[in-house]
Amino acid sequence: MKKFRFKLETLLKVTRMNKEKAQVALATATKEVEEARAVLQVYLQEMAQGHRDYDELTGEGKTISLGRLMTFNSFFNWKREQIEAQQHTIMEKQAVRQQKMHELIAVMNKLKSIEQLREKRLQQYMSEALQEEQKQLDEIGGQLFFRNRS
C-alpha cells in the first residue's frame, strides 16, 4: 500500500507541475496574442493617419504631384500588406493559444482524476486501518473476557 501511495503522490506532484507549466504556456500565448493585436492597432493608426494626411493634401482646390501621389499609393499598399500579415500572425497566435488552452484543460482533468483516486485510496486506507484497529480491540476484549472467566 505504501509503494502504491508513493507512486500516486509522485504522479500527483508531476501532474501539478505539468499544470503549472501549462498555465505558464497559456499565459505566454495569451500575452503574444495581445502584443500582436497591439501591433495591428499601431498599423491601423498609421494607415488612418496616412489617409488624413492624404485628404489634407488633396482637399478642394489643392493639387498634388504625381510623385507624391505615387508615394502615398506605395505607402497605402505597404500598410495594407503589413495589416494583412499581422492579421495572419494574430490568427496563428490565437490557434496556438487555443491549443495551450486545450492542453491545460487536459492536464487539469487528469489532475482532478488523480486527486479523486488519491482521496479514494485514502478512504480505503482509513477504512482498512479502522478495521484492523477494531480487530485488535476485539482480540484484546476477547482475551480479557477469557481471563476474567477463569
TORGUSE-25411 format. One record per residue (C-alpha): x, z, y. Coordinates in steps of 0.02 Angstrom, whole numbers, plus 32768, in hexadecimal, padded with zeros to 4 digits. Each point is the difference from the previous one (the first is absolute). Example, Ala and Ser with C-alpha at 12.3 -4.5 7.8 and 13.67 -1.06 7.14 Angstrom:
// TORGUSE-25411
826781867F1F/80457FDF80AC/
This chain:
// TORGUSE-25411
800080008000/808E80298078/80547F597FDE/7F5F7FA38026/7FE4806A809A/80B07FD9803D/7FE27F467FEA/7F59800C8059/804D805F8092/808D7F80800C/7F837F717FFC/7F9C80578087/809980148070/80357F4B7FE7/7F507FC38025/7FF88069809E/80A67FB58037/7FBC7F527FDC/7F66802B8069/806F80338091/80657F5F7FEF/7F607F9A7FFD/7FC1805B809C/80A37FDA805B/7FF87F4A7FC9/7F4C7FF3803F/802E805180A6/80927F888014/7F927F697FD8/7F7C803D807A/808380158088/80407F4F7FE0/7F4F7FBB8013/7FE9805E80A3/80A87FC38042/7FD57F4C7FD1/7F5A8010805B/805A80428099/80747F697FFF/7F677F8F7FF2/7FB380568098/809F7FDE8063/7FF97F487FCF/7F497FF68032/8025805280A7/808F7F88801F/7F8D7F6E7FD7/7F7B80438077/808180178089/803B7F4D7FE4/7F4D7FC38014/7FED806480A1/80A37FB88042/7FCA7F517FD0/7F5580168052/80538040809E/80757F6A8009/7F787F807FDA/7F768046806D/7F987F968074/80657F8F8071/80A580297FAB/806F7F857FA9/807880227F73/80957F9A7FC8/80057FAD7F57/809980667FCF/7FAA80A38029/7F637FC77FA3/80697FD87F66/805580AA800E/7F5780587FFE/7FC87F937F6E/809D802E7F9E/7FE980B7802B/7F4B80017FC5/802E7FA67F5D/808D807B7FE2/7F8E80968021/7F7A7FBA7F8B/80837FEF7F77/803B80B2801E/7F4D80407FFC/7FD87FA37F5F/80A0803B7FAD/7FDC80B48036/7F4E7FF67FBE/80487FC57F5A/807D80908002/7F72807B8021/7F9D7FBB7F6D/809880137F8E/802080B1803B/7F49802D7FE9/800A7FBF7F4D/8099806E7FE1/7FA48093804E/7F6A7FE07F8F/80737FFC7F68/805080A58034/7F52804A8015/7FD17FCC7F4F/80A380497FBE/7FDD80A58058/7F5080067FB9/80437FE07F51/8081808B8010/7F7E80788046/7F8B7FDA7F6F/808D801F7F84/802D80A28059/7F4B80397FF9/7FFA7FDB7F45/80A1805F7FE1/7FC380958066/7F5D80017F9E/80627FF97F5C/806F808D803E/7F678069802B/7FB57FDC7F55/80A280307FA9/800A809F8067/7F4F802D7FCD/802C7FE07F4A/809B806B800F/7F9F808D8051/7F7B7FF47F7A/808180027F75/805B80948051/7F5B805E800F/7FD67FDD7F4A/80AD803A7FCA/7FEE809D8068/7F5380217FB7/80467FE67F51/808A807F8020/7F83807C8049/7F8F7FEB7F68/8094801D7F8E/8034809D805E/7F4B803C8001/7FF37FE27F44/80A180607FDE/7FC58092806B/7F597FFF7FA8/805080077F54/807B80888036/7F74806B8043/7F9D7FEB7F5B/808D803A7F95/
